[in-house]
Amino acid sequence: MSNEQIAVIQFGALKIELPPEGVTLCVVQPSQRGVVKRHPAADDVEKLPRIGAEWNGGIYAGIARGDDGQPDYHLILLPGQASDVNWKAAQEWAAQQDGTLPTRREQSLLYANLKDQFAAAWYWSSEQHDDDAYAWCQHFRNGTQSNSPKSAALRAVAVRRFNYSII
């Protein structure tokens, strides 16, 4: 990545470099009465798209919390769905979309924020069950998560992740 593609924002000693695909920085400071006010410098920073908006080749689902100390990240639902695929075929299909199957936590976020993008059906997650013959899945009619034999014919979507890093 060349320096021409990086936007730099500097506040005193704090220097923030933003990649061309952008990130969001919300700078807030508490008032004396405990009400959070937007810092005036935050107006100069690109805002996140609204949930459900097209963004970076898919639909913006929101910010997912990183696992085990990993940074938080933006989650994008990629276009298209696969139907009647086993778990291995679902993973291969997602890779062909230049994405991956969502984790169980990401499926919960997709259910909460983009339920209207899904059929009322079972969708594979990327997570294998403790029993090697099973993998986790979620039903998008009611949000139930369960496990299913990897040979079952379910639906699949692909997601892409963008790191939520500002420094």
C-alpha contacts under 8 A as a table, 3 or more apart, distances in Angstrom:
res1	aa1	res2	aa2	distance
1	M	5	Q	6.71
1	M	6	I	7.83
2	S	5	Q	5.64
2	S	6	I	7.15
3	N	6	I	5.29
4	E	7	A	7.74
5	Q	19	P	6.63
5	Q	20	P	5.64
6	I	17	E	6.17
6	I	18	L	5.48
6	I	19	P	4.97
6	I	20	P	6.03
7	A	17	E	5.70
7	A	18	L	4.99
7	A	19	P	6.60
7	A	20	P	7.30
8	V	15	K	7.00
8	V	16	I	5.66
8	V	17	E	4.54
8	V	18	L	6.21
9	I	15	K	5.92
9	I	16	I	5.15
9	I	17	E	6.48
9	I	18	L	7.98
10	Q	13	A	7.15
10	Q	14	L	5.66
10	Q	15	K	4.43
10	Q	16	I	6.17
11	F	14	L	5.13
11	F	15	K	6.49
12	G	15	K	7.76
15	K	167	I	7.49
16	I	166	I	6.06
16	I	167	I	5.46
17	E	166	I	6.76
17	E	167	I	6.61
18	L	22	G	5.85
18	L	23	V	6.54
18	L	166	I	6.75
19	P	22	G	5.36
19	P	23	V	7.49
21	E	56	N	7.60
22	G	46	E	7.22
23	V	46	E	7.14
23	V	47	K	7.79
23	V	48	L	7.16
23	V	164	Y	6.71
23	V	165	S	7.49
23	V	166	I	7.12
24	T	45	V	6.77
24	T	46	E	5.93
24	T	47	K	5.49
24	T	48	L	5.63
25	L	42	A	6.95
25	L	45	V	6.40
25	L	46	E	7.61
25	L	47	K	7.60
25	L	166	I	7.31
26	C	38	R	7.58
26	C	42	A	5.73
26	C	45	V	7.85
27	V	38	R	6.37
27	V	39	H	5.48
27	V	41	A	7.34
27	V	42	A	5.44
28	V	36	V	6.37
28	V	37	K	5.71
28	V	38	R	4.75
28	V	39	H	5.10
28	V	42	A	7.91
29	Q	36	V	5.88
29	Q	37	K	5.75
29	Q	38	R	6.70
29	Q	39	H	6.37
30	P	33	R	7.68
30	P	34	G	5.51
30	P	35	V	5.68
30	P	36	V	4.50
30	P	37	K	6.10
31	S	34	G	5.29
31	S	35	V	5.39
31	S	36	V	6.11
31	S	37	K	6.61
32	Q	35	V	7.47
38	R	42	A	6.78
39	H	42	A	5.50
39	H	43	D	7.79
40	P	43	D	5.90
41	A	44	D	5.66
41	A	45	V	7.46
42	A	45	V	5.41
43	D	46	E	7.82
49	P	53	A	6.23
49	P	54	E	7.98
49	P	55	W	7.10
49	P	60	Y	7.05
50	R	53	A	5.58
50	R	60	Y	7.25
51	I	59	I	7.72
51	I	60	Y	5.34
51	I	61	A	5.43
51	I	62	G	5.96
51	I	113	N	6.93
51	I	114	L	7.96
52	G	59	I	5.57
52	G	60	Y	5.35
52	G	61	A	6.17
52	G	113	N	7.39
52	G	114	L	6.49
53	A	59	I	5.50
53	A	60	Y	5.61
54	E	57	G	6.99
54	E	58	G	5.52
54	E	59	I	4.46
54	E	60	Y	6.15
55	W	58	G	5.45
55	W	59	I	5.62
55	W	60	Y	5.72
55	W	76	I	7.49
56	N	59	I	7.77
56	N	76	I	7.57
57	G	76	I	8.00
57	G	78	L	6.71
57	G	79	P	7.85
58	G	76	I	5.68
58	G	77	L	5.36
58	G	78	L	4.41
58	G	79	P	5.84
59	I	76	I	5.43
59	I	77	L	5.04
59	I	78	L	6.49
59	I	79	P	7.74
60	Y	74	H	7.71
60	Y	75	L	6.34
60	Y	76	I	4.78
60	Y	77	L	6.47
61	A	74	H	7.51
61	A	75	L	5.40
61	A	76	I	5.58
61	A	77	L	6.52
61	A	109	L	7.17
61	A	110	L	6.23
61	A	113	N	6.13
61	A	114	L	6.55
62	G	74	H	5.76
62	G	75	L	5.67
62	G	76	I	7.63
62	G	109	L	7.62
62	G	113	N	7.62
63	I	72	D	6.77
63	I	73	Y	5.51
63	I	74	H	4.48
63	I	75	L	6.06
64	A	72	D	5.74
64	A	73	Y	5.42
64	A	74	H	6.10
64	A	75	L	6.48
64	A	106	E	6.92
64	A	109	L	7.46
65	R	71	P	7.24
65	R	72	D	4.54
65	R	73	Y	6.64
66	G	69	G	6.51
66	G	70	Q	4.73
66	G	71	P	4.95
66	G	72	D	4.35
66	G	73	Y	6.72
67	D	70	Q	5.34
67	D	71	P	7.69
71	P	163	N	6.86
71	P	164	Y	6.44
71	P	165	S	7.03
72	D	163	N	6.54
72	D	164	Y	5.33
72	D	165	S	7.73
73	Y	161	R	6.32
73	Y	162	F	5.39
73	Y	163	N	4.33
73	Y	164	Y	4.33
73	Y	165	S	7.80
74	H	161	R	5.66
74	H	162	F	4.99
74	H	163	N	6.34
74	H	164	Y	6.30
75	L	106	E	7.83
75	L	159	V	6.81
75	L	160	R	6.05
75	L	161	R	4.92
75	L	162	F	6.64
76	I	159	V	5.44
76	I	160	R	5.14
76	I	161	R	6.28
77	L	157	V	7.49
77	L	158	A	6.30
77	L	159	V	4.62
77	L	160	R	6.67
78	L	97	Q	7.50
78	L	99	G	7.49
78	L	157	V	7.25
78	L	158	A	5.50
78	L	159	V	5.36
78	L	160	R	6.96
79	P	158	A	7.71
80	G	157	V	6.85
80	G	158	A	7.93
81	Q	155	R	6.99
81	Q	156	A	5.67
81	Q	157	V	4.97
81	Q	158	A	7.56
82	A	85	V	6.82
82	A	90	A	7.12
82	A	93	W	7.25
82	A	155	R	5.44
82	A	156	A	5.02
82	A	157	V	6.57
83	S	153	A	7.45
83	S	154	L	6.07
83	S	155	R	4.21
83	S	156	A	6.43
84	D	153	A	4.27
84	D	154	L	4.91
84	D	155	R	5.76
85	V	88	K	7.99
85	V	89	A	5.69
85	V	90	A	5.73
85	V	152	A	7.34
85	V	153	A	4.59
85	V	154	L	5.42
85	V	155	R	6.25
85	V	156	A	7.52
86	N	89	A	5.34
86	N	90	A	6.03
86	N	150	K	5.84
86	N	151	S	5.00
86	N	152	A	5.29
86	N	153	A	4.85
86	N	154	L	6.35
87	W	90	A	4.99
87	W	91	Q	6.30
87	W	124	W	6.60
87	W	135	A	7.30
87	W	150	K	5.01
87	W	151	S	6.63
87	W	152	A	7.45
87	W	153	A	7.92
87	W	154	L	7.92
88	K	91	Q	5.19
88	K	92	E	6.33
88	K	150	K	7.36
89	A	92	E	5.02
89	A	93	W	6.02
90	A	93	W	5.04
90	A	94	A	6.15
90	A	101	L	7.48
90	A	124	W	7.23
90	A	155	R	7.65
90	A	156	A	5.79
91	Q	94	A	5.16
91	Q	95	A	6.26
91	Q	100	T	6.64
91	Q	101	L	6.22
91	Q	126	S	7.37
92	E	95	A	5.13
92	E	96	Q	6.31
93	W	96	Q	5.08
93	W	97	Q	6.53
94	A	97	Q	5.08
94	A	98	D	6.63
94	A	99	G	5.28
94	A	100	T	4.91
94	A	101	L	5.94
94	A	156	A	7.67
94	A	157	V	6.75
94	A	158	A	4.84
94	A	159	V	7.77
95	A	98	D	4.98
95	A	99	G	5.10
95	A	100	T	5.66
95	A	158	A	7.83
96	Q	99	G	7.26
97	Q	100	T	7.98
97	Q	158	A	6.77
98	D	160	R	7.72
99	G	158	A	5.31
99	G	159	V	5.22
99	G	160	R	5.10
100	T	126	S	7.35
100	T	158	A	5.13
100	T	159	V	5.50
100	T	160	R	6.65
101	L	124	W	7.11
101	L	125	S	5.55
101	L	126	S	4.86
101	L	156	A	7.13
101	L	157	V	6.26
101	L	158	A	4.96
101	L	159	V	6.15
102	P	105	R	7.88
102	P	106	E	5.48
102	P	107	Q	5.94
102	P	124	W	7.96
102	P	125	S	5.25
102	P	126	S	5.61
102	P	157	V	7.55
102	P	158	A	6.64
102	P	159	V	5.95
103	T	106	E	5.02
103	T	107	Q	6.13
103	T	125	S	5.25
103	T	126	S	5.17
103	T	127	E	6.03
104	R	107	Q	4.99
104	R	108	S	6.43
104	R	125	S	5.87
104	R	126	S	7.48
104	R	127	E	6.93
104	R	136	W	7.27
104	R	137	C	7.42
104	R	138	Q	7.66
104	R	145	Q	7.82
105	R	108	S	5.15
105	R	109	L	6.54
106	E	109	L	4.97
106	E	110	L	6.13
107	Q	110	L	4.93
107	Q	111	Y	6.04
107	Q	125	S	7.25
107	Q	138	Q	7.02
108	S	111	Y	5.05
108	S	112	A	6.15
108	S	143	G	7.11
109	L	112	A	5.05
109	L	113	N	6.00
109	L	114	L	7.87
110	L	113	N	5.23
110	L	114	L	5.04
110	L	115	K	6.31
111	Y	114	L	5.69
111	Y	115	K	4.60
111	Y	140	F	6.41
111	Y	143	G	6.39
112	A	115	K	6.32
114	L	117	Q	5.60
114	L	118	F	7.60
115	K	118	F	5.63
115	K	140	F	6.71
116	D	119	A	7.76
118	F	121	A	7.76
118	F	140	F	6.43
119	A	140	F	6.63
119	A	141	R	7.44
120	A	139	H	6.70
120	A	140	F	5.00
120	A	141	R	4.31
121	A	139	H	5.24
121	A	140	F	5.65
121	A	141	R	6.51
121	A	154	L	7.83
121	A	155	R	7.27
122	W	137	C	6.35
122	W	138	Q	5.37
122	W	139	H	4.19
122	W	140	F	6.51
122	W	154	L	5.78
122	W	155	R	6.13
123	Y	137	C	5.38
123	Y	138	Q	5.37
123	Y	139	H	6.28
123	Y	140	F	7.58
123	Y	154	L	5.77
123	Y	155	R	4.61
123	Y	156	A	5.08
123	Y	157	V	7.36
124	W	135	A	7.52
124	W	136	W	6.41
124	W	137	C	4.39
124	W	138	Q	6.68
124	W	154	L	6.59
124	W	155	R	6.38
124	W	156	A	5.48
124	W	157	V	7.89
125	S	135	A	7.28
125	S	136	W	5.55
125	S	137	C	5.07
125	S	138	Q	7.26
125	S	156	A	7.88
126	S	135	A	7.69
126	S	136	W	7.40
127	E	135	A	5.94
127	E	136	W	5.69
128	Q	131	D	7.81
128	Q	132	D	6.85
128	Q	134	Y	6.31
128	Q	135	A	4.12
128	Q	136	W	6.02
129	H	132	D	6.26
129	H	133	A	7.69
129	H	134	Y	5.25
129	H	135	A	4.66
129	H	136	W	6.01
129	H	147	N	6.81
130	D	134	Y	7.59
131	D	134	Y	5.69
132	D	135	A	7.61
133	A	149	P	5.76
133	A	150	K	5.88
134	Y	147	N	6.10
134	Y	148	S	5.29
134	Y	149	P	4.32
134	Y	150	K	5.04
135	A	147	N	5.37
135	A	148	S	5.71
135	A	149	P	6.49
135	A	150	K	5.82
136	W	145	Q	7.06
136	W	146	S	5.73
136	W	147	N	4.25
136	W	148	S	6.37
137	C	145	Q	5.70
137	C	146	S	5.60
137	C	147	N	5.73
137	C	148	S	6.91
138	Q	143	G	6.22
138	Q	144	T	5.60
138	Q	145	Q	4.28
138	Q	146	S	6.32
139	H	142	N	6.23
139	H	143	G	5.31
139	H	144	T	5.34
139	H	145	Q	6.45
140	F	143	G	5.15
140	F	144	T	7.45
148	S	152	A	6.74
149	P	152	A	5.56
